[in-house]
């Protein structure tokens, strides 16, 4: 499991813009890497829109925001366009990156158990080490919490 102080697992994933994004290529900047369950659902939309609105402050703190879910690139594009999201959404369709970060977990809803994303955020430092790890994130107000950790 990825913890505060550990080296963030590197990855390359396709983005909503049709480009490949590699975490290690962002060394020298802080990265807000957030995992969310599904595009265009209420909690995920709240979280994404709060991060969208906070992005100018995050930019001032030289931080990049990356959203990751198992949804495909086409779904990410629709979600991005519908809400004017201004940061990359990455498609982890085989959930390999989620597994590497320890956020692919058993969940239950309405008496049914299934595997899915445990909403989590990792603040990764310029050197690739995890500065903060938030698990079981509540969408509302989370961008403010991340902003405080960034000093933004």
Phi and psi in degrees as GROMACS dihedral restraints (atoms count N, CA, C in turn):
[ dihedral_restraints ]
;  ai    aj    ak    al  type     phi  dphi    fc
    3     4     5     6     1   -77.1    20    10
    4     5     6     7     1   125.9    20    10
    6     7     8     9     1  -125.1    20    10
    7     8     9    10     1   166.2    20    10
    9    10    11    12     1   -55.9    20    10
   10    11    12    13     1   130.9    20    10
   12    13    14    15     1    95.6    20    10
   13    14    15    16     1   -17.4    20    10
   15    16    17    18     1   -83.4    20    10
   16    17    18    19     1   159.8    20    10
   18    19    20    21     1   -73.3    20    10
   19    20    21    22     1   129.1    20    10
   21    22    23    24     1   -69.5    20    10
   22    23    24    25     1   128.9    20    10
   24    25    26    27     1   -58.9    20    10
   25    26    27    28     1   132.0    20    10
   27    28    29    30     1   -77.3    20    10
   28    29    30    31     1   156.6    20    10
   30    31    32    33     1  -161.1    20    10
   31    32    33    34     1   163.0    20    10
   33    34    35    36     1  -131.8    20    10
   34    35    36    37     1   124.8    20    10
   36    37    38    39     1  -134.6    20    10
   37    38    39    40     1   152.7    20    10
   39    40    41    42     1   -75.5    20    10
   40    41    42    43     1   144.6    20    10
   42    43    44    45     1  -106.5    20    10
   43    44    45    46     1   169.6    20    10
   45    46    47    48     1   -60.5    20    10
   46    47    48    49     1   -20.7    20    10
   48    49    50    51     1   -88.6    20    10
   49    50    51    52     1     0.5    20    10
   51    52    53    54     1    83.2    20    10
   52    53    54    55     1    12.0    20    10
   54    55    56    57     1  -108.2    20    10
   55    56    57    58     1   158.7    20    10
   57    58    59    60     1   -87.7    20    10
   58    59    60    61     1   136.1    20    10
   60    61    62    63     1  -117.3    20    10
   61    62    63    64     1   126.4    20    10
   63    64    65    66     1  -113.6    20    10
   64    65    66    67     1   124.9    20    10
   66    67    68    69     1   -56.6    20    10
   67    68    69    70     1   -46.4    20    10
   69    70    71    72     1   -63.1    20    10
   70    71    72    73     1   -20.6    20    10
   72    73    74    75     1   -71.1    20    10
   73    74    75    76     1   -11.2    20    10
   75    76    77    78     1   -98.2    20    10
   76    77    78    79     1     8.0    20    10
   78    79    80    81     1   -55.4    20    10
   79    80    81    82     1   144.1    20    10
   81    82    83    84     1    98.3    20    10
   82    83    84    85     1   -12.0    20    10
   84    85    86    87     1  -126.8    20    10
   85    86    87    88     1   156.0    20    10
   87    88    89    90     1   -82.7    20    10
   88    89    90    91     1   147.5    20    10
   90    91    92    93     1  -125.8    20    10
   91    92    93    94     1   128.6    20    10
   93    94    95    96     1   -97.4    20    10
   94    95    96    97     1   103.3    20    10
   96    97    98    99     1  -103.9    20    10
   97    98    99   100     1   112.2    20    10
   99   100   101   102     1  -120.6    20    10
  100   101   102   103     1   136.9    20    10
  102   103   104   105     1  -104.5    20    10
  103   104   105   106     1   131.2    20    10
  105   106   107   108     1  -135.1    20    10
  106   107   108   109     1   152.5    20    10
  108   109   110   111     1   -68.4    20    10
  109   110   111   112     1   -46.9    20    10
  111   112   113   114     1  -159.0    20    10
  112   113   114   115     1   137.6    20    10
  114   115   116   117     1   -59.8    20    10
  115   116   117   118     1   144.1    20    10
  117   118   119   120     1    59.5    20    10
  118   119   120   121     1    33.3    20    10
  120   121   122   123     1  -108.3    20    10
  121   122   123   124     1   163.8    20    10
  123   124   125   126     1   -59.1    20    10
  124   125   126   127     1   -53.2    20    10
  126   127   128   129     1   -64.9    20    10
  127   128   129   130     1   -41.1    20    10
  129   130   131   132     1   -67.5    20    10
  130   131   132   133     1   -35.4    20    10
  132   133   134   135     1   -68.6    20    10
  133   134   135   136     1   -43.5    20    10
  135   136   137   138     1   -57.0    20    10
  136   137   138   139     1   -49.4    20    10
  138   139   140   141     1   -62.8    20    10
  139   140   141   142     1   -47.5    20    10
  141   142   143   144     1   -62.8    20    10
  142   143   144   145     1   -42.1    20    10
  144   145   146   147     1   -68.4    20    10
  145   146   147   148     1   -36.8    20    10
  147   148   149   150     1   -64.7    20    10
  148   149   150   151     1   -41.0    20    10
  150   151   152   153     1   -66.6    20    10
  151   152   153   154     1   -40.0    20    10
  153   154   155   156     1   -56.0    20    10
  154   155   156   157     1   -47.9    20    10
  156   157   158   159     1   -69.4    20    10
  157   158   159   160     1   -27.1    20    10
  159   160   161   162     1   -87.4    20    10
  160   161   162   163     1    -9.7    20    10
  162   163   164   165     1   -55.9    20    10
  163   164   165   166     1   -39.5    20    10
  165   166   167   168     1   -57.4    20    10
  166   167   168   169     1   -38.9    20    10
  168   169   170   171     1   -67.5    20    10
  169   170   171   172     1   -39.1    20    10
  171   172   173   174     1   -66.6    20    10
  172   173   174   175     1   -40.1    20    10
  174   175   176   177     1   -59.1    20    10
  175   176   177   178     1   -43.6    20    10
  177   178   179   180     1   -60.8    20    10
  178   179   180   181     1   -28.0    20    10
  180   181   182   183     1   -91.2    20    10
  181   182   183   184     1    11.4    20    10
  183   184   185   186     1    55.1    20    10
  184   185   186   187     1    46.9    20    10
  186   187   188   189     1  -119.2    20    10
  187   188   189   190     1   143.5    20    10
  189   190   191   192     1  -106.3    20    10
  190   191   192   193     1   140.4    20    10
  192   193   194   195     1  -107.2    20    10
  193   194   195   196     1   132.3    20    10
  195   196   197   198     1  -129.6    20    10
  196   197   198   199     1   126.1    20    10
  198   199   200   201     1  -101.5    20    10
  199   200   201   202     1   138.4    20    10
  201   202   203   204     1  -130.4    20    10
  202   203   204   205     1   129.8    20    10
  204   205   206   207     1  -147.0    20    10
  205   206   207   208     1   167.5    20    10
  207   208   209   210     1   -76.4    20    10
  208   209   210   211     1    -2.8    20    10
  210   211   212   213     1   -66.3    20    10
  211   212   213   214     1   151.2    20    10
  213   214   215   216     1   -74.2    20    10
  214   215   216   217     1   165.3    20    10
  216   217   218   219     1   -54.6    20    10
  217   218   219   220     1   -42.9    20    10
  219   220   221   222     1   -60.7    20    10
  220   221   222   223     1   -39.2    20    10
  222   223   224   225     1   -65.4    20    10
  223   224   225   226     1   -41.8    20    10
  225   226   227   228     1   -60.9    20    10
  226   227   228   229     1   -41.3    20    10
  228   229   230   231     1   -60.5    20    10
  229   230   231   232     1   -45.4    20    10
  231   232   233   234     1   -62.3    20    10
  232   233   234   235     1   -43.7    20    10
  234   235   236   237     1   -62.3    20    10
  235   236   237   238     1   -47.5    20    10
  237   238   239   240     1   -58.0    20    10
  238   239   240   241     1   -49.1    20    10
  240   241   242   243     1   -67.9    20    10
  241   242   243   244     1   -39.7    20    10
  243   244   245   246     1   -62.4    20    10
  244   245   246   247     1   -37.0    20    10
  246   247   248   249     1  -112.5    20    10
  247   248   249   250     1     7.7    20    10
  249   250   251   252     1    61.2    20    10
  250   251   252   253     1    39.3    20    10
  252   253   254   255     1   -69.0    20    10
  253   254   255   256     1   138.6    20    10
  255   256   257   258     1  -117.5    20    10
  256   257   258   259     1    30.3    20    10
  258   259   260   261     1  -146.4    20    10
  259   260   261   262     1   158.0    20    10
  261   262   263   264     1   -68.5    20    10
  262   263   264   265     1   140.2    20    10
  264   265   266   267     1  -110.0    20    10
  265   266   267   268     1   127.7    20    10
  267   268   269   270     1  -109.7    20    10
  268   269   270   271     1   138.7    20    10
  270   271   272   273     1   -94.9    20    10
  271   272   273   274     1   112.7    20    10
  273   274   275   276     1  -110.8    20    10
  274   275   276   277     1    62.7    20    10
  276   277   278   279     1   -61.5    20    10
  277   278   279   280     1   -32.2    20    10
  279   280   281   282     1   -93.1    20    10
  280   281   282   283     1     5.3    20    10
  282   283   284   285     1    52.8    20    10
  283   284   285   286     1    25.6    20    10
  285   286   287   288     1   -66.6    20    10
  286   287   288   289     1   -39.5    20    10
  288   289   290   291     1   -69.9    20    10
  289   290   291   292     1   -42.9    20    10
  291   292   293   294     1   -58.2    20    10
  292   293   294   295     1   -41.0    20    10
  294   295   296   297     1   -64.3    20    10
  295   296   297   298     1   -42.1    20    10
  297   298   299   300     1   -61.5    20    10
  298   299   300   301     1   -32.2    20    10
  300   301   302   303     1   -90.8    20    10
  301   302   303   304     1    -2.1    20    10
  303   304   305   306     1    74.4    20    10
  304   305   306   307     1    26.8    20    10
  306   307   308   309     1  -112.1    20    10
  307   308   309   310     1     3.1    20    10
  309   310   311   312     1   -90.0    20    10
  310   311   312   313     1   109.2    20    10
  312   313   314   315     1  -137.8    20    10
  313   314   315   316     1   161.5    20    10
  315   316   317   318     1   -74.3    20    10
  316   317   318   319     1   133.1    20    10
  318   319   320   321     1  -128.2    20    10
  319   320   321   322     1   166.3    20    10
  321   322   323   324     1  -142.5    20    10
  322   323   324   325     1   143.1    20    10
  324   325   326   327     1  -150.2    20    10
  325   326   327   328     1   130.8    20    10
  327   328   329   330     1    53.9    20    10
  328   329   330   331     1    38.8    20    10
  330   331   332   333     1    78.7    20    10
  331   332   333   334     1     2.2    20    10
  333   334   335   336     1  -106.1    20    10
  334   335   336   337     1   133.4    20    10
  336   337   338   339     1  -102.9    20    10
  337   338   339   340     1   145.6    20    10
  339   340   341   342     1  -159.3    20    10
  340   341   342   343     1   167.2    20    10
  342   343   344   345     1   -95.4    20    10
  343   344   345   346     1   139.4    20    10
  345   346   347   348     1  -167.7    20    10
  346   347   348   349     1  -177.4    20    10
  348   349   350   351     1   -77.0    20    10
  349   350   351   352     1   129.8    20    10
  351   352   353   354     1   -90.1    20    10
  352   353   354   355     1   111.8    20    10
  354   355   356   357     1   -52.0    20    10
  355   356   357   358     1   117.6    20    10
  357   358   359   360     1  -147.5    20    10
  358   359   360   361     1   153.5    20    10
  360   361   362   363     1  -134.1    20    10
  361   362   363   364     1   141.1    20    10
  363   364   365   366     1  -125.3    20    10
  364   365   366   367     1   128.4    20    10
  366   367   368   369     1   -97.5    20    10
  367   368   369   370     1   116.4    20    10
  369   370   371   372     1  -107.8    20    10
  370   371   372   373     1   130.2    20    10
  372   373   374   375     1   -76.6    20    10
  373   374   375   376     1   172.8    20    10
  375   376   377   378     1   -57.4    20    10
  376   377   378   379     1   -27.8    20    10
  378   379   380   381     1   -91.1    20    10
  379   380   381   382     1     3.0    20    10
  381   382   383   384     1    89.1    20    10
  382   383   384   385     1     4.5    20    10
  384   385   386   387     1   -94.0    20    10
  385   386   387   388     1   147.7    20    10
  387   388   389   390     1   -75.7    20    10
  388   389   390   391     1   121.0    20    10
  390   391   392   393     1   -88.5    20    10
  391   392   393   394     1   -35.5    20    10
  393   394   395   396     1  -147.1    20    10
  394   395   396   397     1   147.3    20    10
  396   397   398   399     1  -134.9    20    10
  397   398   399   400     1   117.7    20    10
  399   400   401   402     1  -110.9    20    10
  400   401   402   403     1   126.4    20    10
  402   403   404   405     1  -117.8    20    10
  403   404   405   406     1   156.2    20    10
  405   406   407   408     1    51.1    20    10
  406   407   408   409     1    49.7    20    10
  408   409   410   411     1   -66.1    20    10
  409   410   411   412     1   138.9    20    10
  411   412   413   414     1   -89.7    20    10
  412   413   414   415     1   126.2    20    10
  414   415   416   417     1   -59.3    20    10
  415   416   417   418     1   -46.3    20    10
  417   418   419   420     1   -70.1    20    10
  418   419   420   421     1   124.1    20    10
  420   421   422   423     1    86.9    20    10
  421   422   423   424     1    -3.9    20    10
  423   424   425   426     1   -68.0    20    10
  424   425   426   427     1   -37.2    20    10
  426   427   428   429     1   -59.9    20    10
  427   428   429   430     1   -36.1    20    10
  429   430   431   432     1   -65.5    20    10
  430   431   432   433     1   -42.2    20    10
  432   433   434   435     1   -60.9    20    10
  433   434   435   436     1   -44.9    20    10
  435   436   437   438     1   -64.1    20    10
  436   437   438   439     1   -41.7    20    10
  438   439   440   441     1   -58.9    20    10
  439   440   441   442     1   -41.8    20    10
  441   442   443   444     1   -63.0    20    10
  442   443   444   445     1   -40.8    20    10
  444   445   446   447     1   -64.8    20    10
  445   446   447   448     1   -30.4    20    10
  447   448   449   450     1   -81.7    20    10
  448   449   450   451     1   -12.3    20    10
  450   451   452   453     1    74.1    20    10
  451   452   453   454     1    25.3    20    10
